[in-house]
């Protein structure tokens, strides 16, 4: 069966899903830090609550990928994250107790763990391997546009009505995303194509994670991403905390601005990455994404508040925008024919999540110890470690 054209009207629900699923991936995370800081929380405790939630999501990411591979109802794995986002927003509004906040972060992390492999599977099931790169690139453009619009609305509503409006908006986005995925006809999703099975191997089931981890290019990719996100994940929340603590900015509007700038850049970057990858491979695209983290750390050290938000977040938008296209694309290409693509996505996200999960606590406690500026330099240094690993194992990953 041929891949469907990305311009087909039946794909608009998929694009709508990518637009409104923004709060399933990043959720209210960027706003939680300043919300709790204004209620007397220290940066270390904020980072600890976020890390507990992130670790919980990390632990379930790989099993969820396997479940999605085996599932014949891929749409359900979008409905579940949508419900989790609504719960996370409700919980944090009802109580700012440490364990209540932590539980809300766990619910948010469960949503984030499921949504990427679920949407990847749905996209593969619709476009097949041949059309995946083009459709995934458009998906990411809509996703970043949704993040940008959602953040802008959050900043405006937070400025006018307070943080309650921010969390209610996140819940609304989750509900609309559920409606969008239910508009995608179930019969339009080929289950074998969605997990990357060979056309002549209909009984190819997802294998054990231990077998998947023997795939060297995938391990190199996951470890390089873990190092990158160990530095990258904490920069946005810490940058917001630094600006607000120095009374340089209003909390909701400043955080919203950081997200809007980054996501706006990601819209363009994801489309460029799609075109570059279609002509070459994903290795140089991912290498370029690592390069922007150390530069960003240096800029964050020298520039704080409104002076630095544009260059720091433009670099974040370029680096992350490249990865949102290249990472799922490389996993899908390297595991094509195995029937384990969504399991592979989950495994990469899990290892990557080790770095992302530890980053808020690491950054938060280091910032309390040596201050925000030097912390940004240390976090930026992890990008150099990712580049070194990517170069060292270049022969194993360049063919994808």
Residue pairs with C-beta under 8 A, 6 or more apart in sequence:
1 128
1 190
2 128
2 130
3 127
3 128
3 130
3 131
3 132
3 135
4 10
4 11
4 126
4 127
4 131
5 131
6 127
6 131
6 134
6 135
6 138
10 184
10 185
10 188
11 126
11 135
13 180
13 181
13 183
13 184
14 122
14 123
14 126
14 135
14 139
14 180
14 184
15 138
15 139
15 142
16 142
16 176
16 177
16 180
16 183
17 78
17 119
17 177
17 180
17 181
17 184
18 119
18 139
18 140
18 142
18 143
18 146
19 142
19 143
19 145
19 146
19 149
19 180
20 146
20 173
20 174
20 176
20 177
20 180
21 78
21 81
21 115
21 119
21 143
21 146
21 173
21 177
22 143
22 146
22 147
22 150
22 173
23 85
23 150
23 169
23 170
23 173
23 174
24 81
24 82
24 84
24 85
24 111
24 112
24 115
24 174
24 177
25 111
25 112
25 115
25 116
25 143
25 147
26 112
26 147
26 259
27 85
27 88
27 108
27 111
27 112
27 170
28 88
28 89
28 92
28 108
28 166
28 167
28 170
29 50
29 105
29 108
29 237
30 151
30 236
30 237
30 240
30 255
30 258
30 259
31 154
31 158
31 163
31 166
31 167
31 251
31 252
31 255
32 46
32 50
32 92
32 101
32 105
33 43
33 46
33 50
33 237
33 240
33 241
33 255
34 240
34 241
34 244
34 251
34 252
34 254
34 255
35 92
35 163
35 166
35 251
36 45
36 46
36 49
36 96
36 101
37 43
37 46
37 241
37 244
37 245
37 251
38 244
38 251
39 96
42 368
43 238
43 241
43 364
43 365
43 367
43 368
44 361
44 364
44 365
44 368
45 98
45 364
46 237
46 241
46 360
46 364
47 234
47 237
47 360
47 361
47 362
47 363
47 364
47 365
48 360
48 361
48 364
49 98
49 101
49 102
49 105
50 105
50 237
50 360
50 361
51 357
51 358
51 359
51 360
51 361
52 102
52 105
52 106
53 102
53 104
53 105
53 106
53 107
53 108
53 109
54 105
54 109
54 353
54 356
54 357
54 358
54 360
55 357
56 105
56 106
56 109
56 110
57 106
57 108
57 109
57 110
57 112
57 113
57 353
57 357
58 109
58 113
58 350
58 353
58 354
58 356
58 357
59 350
60 110
60 113
61 113
61 117
61 346
61 347
61 349
61 350
61 353
62 209
62 343
62 346
62 347
62 349
62 350
63 346
64 77
64 113
64 114
64 117
64 346
65 117
65 342
65 343
65 344
65 345
65 346
65 347
65 349
66 206
66 209
66 342
66 343
66 346
67 77
68 74
68 77
68 114
68 117
68 118
68 121
68 195
68 342
68 346
69 121
69 194
69 195
69 205
69 206
69 339
69 340
69 341
69 342
69 343
70 195
70 205
70 206
71 77
72 191
73 186
74 118
74 121
74 122
74 125
74 189
74 191
74 194
75 122
75 181
75 182
75 184
75 186
75 189
77 114
77 115
77 117
77 118
77 121
78 114
78 115
78 118
78 119
78 122
78 177
78 178
78 181
79 178
79 181
79 182
80 110
80 111
80 114
81 110
81 111
81 112
81 114
81 115
81 118
81 174
82 111
82 174
82 175
82 177
82 178
83 174
83 178
84 107
84 108
84 110
84 111
84 174
85 107
85 108
85 111
85 170
85 171
85 173
85 174
86 171
86 174
86 175
87 104
87 107
88 104
88 105
88 107
88 108
88 111
88 170
89 104
89 167
89 168
89 170
89 171
89 174
90 167
90 171
91 100
91 101
91 103
91 104
91 107
92 100
92 101
92 104
92 167
93 164
93 167
93 168
94 100
95 101
111 174
113 346
113 349
113 353
116 328
116 345
116 349
117 342
117 345
117 346
117 349
118 342
119 139
120 136
120 328
120 332
120 341
120 342
120 345
121 189
121 194
121 195
121 341
121 342
122 181
122 184
122 189
122 194
123 132
123 135
123 136
123 139
124 132
124 193
124 194
124 195
124 196
124 332
124 341
125 188
125 189
125 190
125 191
125 193
125 194
126 135
126 184
126 188
126 189
126 190
127 134
127 135
127 136
128 190
128 193
129 193
129 196
129 332
129 333
129 336
132 329
132 332
133 274
133 277
133 278
133 325
133 329
134 274
134 278
136 274
136 325
136 328
136 329
136 332
137 270
137 271
137 273
137 274
137 275
137 325
138 271
138 274
140 266
140 270
140 274
140 321
140 324
140 325
141 267
141 270
141 271
143 270
143 324
144 263
144 264
144 266
144 267
144 270
144 317
144 321
144 324
145 263
145 267
146 173
147 259
147 263
147 266
148 259
148 260
148 263
148 264
148 267
150 169
150 170
150 173
151 255
151 256
151 259
151 260
151 263
152 256
152 260
153 169
154 165
154 166
154 169
154 170
154 252
154 255
154 256
154 259
155 252
155 253
155 255
155 256
155 257
155 260
156 253
156 256
157 165
157 166
157 169
157 252
158 165
158 166
158 251
158 252
158 253
158 256
159 250
159 252
159 253
162 252
163 252
166 252
192 199
192 202
192 204
192 339
194 341
194 342
195 206
195 339
195 340
195 341
195 342
195 343
196 332
196 335
196 336
196 337
196 338
196 339
196 340
196 341
196 342
197 204
197 337
197 338
197 339
198 204
198 337
198 339
201 337
201 339
204 338
204 339
205 339
206 339
206 340
206 342
206 343
207 338
207 339
207 340
207 343
209 343
209 347
212 218
212 340
212 343
212 344
212 347
213 219
213 347
215 334
215 335
215 344
216 393
216 396
217 330
217 334
217 396
217 397
217 399
217 400
218 331
218 334
218 335
218 344
218 347
218 348
219 351
220 389
220 390
220 393
220 396
220 397
221 286
221 327
221 330
221 331
221 348
221 397
222 347
222 348
222 350
222 351
222 352
223 351
223 389
224 286
224 290
224 386
224 389
224 390
225 323
225 327
225 348
225 351
225 352
225 355
225 386
226 351
226 352
226 353
226 354
226 355
226 356
227 355
227 382
227 383
227 385
227 386
227 389
228 289
228 290
228 293
228 352
228 355
228 382
228 383
228 386
229 352
229 353
229 355
229 356
229 359
230 354
230 355
230 356
230 358
230 359
230 362
230 379
230 382
231 293
231 297
231 355
231 359
231 378
231 379
231 380
231 381
231 382
231 383
232 293
232 316
232 319
232 320
232 356
232 359
232 379
232 382
232 383
233 355
233 356
233 359
233 360
233 363
234 359
234 360
234 362
234 363
234 364
234 375
234 379
235 296
235 297
235 300
235 312
235 316
235 363
235 376
235 379
235 380
236 258
236 259
236 262
236 313
236 316
237 360
237 363
238 363
238 364
238 367
238 372
238 375
238 376
238 379
239 258
239 300
239 304
239 308
239 309
239 312
239 372
239 376
240 249
240 251
240 254
240 255
240 258
241 367
241 372
242 304
242 305
242 367
242 372
243 249
243 254
243 304
243 305
243 306
243 309
244 250
244 251
244 254
246 304
246 305
248 254
248 304
248 305
248 306
249 305
249 306
254 306
254 309
257 309
257 313
258 309
258 312
258 313
259 313
261 309
261 310
261 313
261 314
261 317
262 313
262 314
262 316
262 317
262 320
263 317
264 317
265 313
265 314
265 316
265 317
265 318
265 321
266 317
266 318
266 320
266 321
266 324
267 321
268 321
269 317
269 318
269 321
269 322
270 321
270 322
270 324
270 325
273 285
273 321
273 322
273 324
273 325
273 326
274 325
276 284
276 285
277 285
277 325
277 326
277 329
281 398
281 399
281 400
282 326
282 327
282 329
282 330
282 333
282 400
283 390
283 394
283 397
283 398
283 400
285 322
285 325
285 326
286 322
286 323
286 326
286 327
286 330
286 390
287 387
287 390
287 391
288 319
288 322
289 318
289 319
289 320
289 322
289 323
289 326
290 319
290 383
290 386
290 387
290 390
291 319
291 383
291 387
292 315
292 316
292 318
292 319
292 383
293 319
293 379
293 380
293 382
293 383
293 386
294 380
294 381
294 383
294 384
295 315
295 380
296 312
296 315
296 316
296 319
296 380
296 383
297 376
297 377
297 378
297 379
297 380
297 381
297 383
298 376
298 377
298 380
299 308
299 311
299 312
299 315
300 308
300 312
300 373
300 376
300 380
301 373
301 374
301 376
301 377
301 380
302 308
303 311
303 312
304 372
304 373
327 348
328 345
330 397
330 400
331 341
331 344
331 345
331 348
332 341
333 400
334 344
334 400
335 341
335 344
338 344
355 382
359 379
363 375
363 379
366 374
366 375
366 378
367 375
390 397
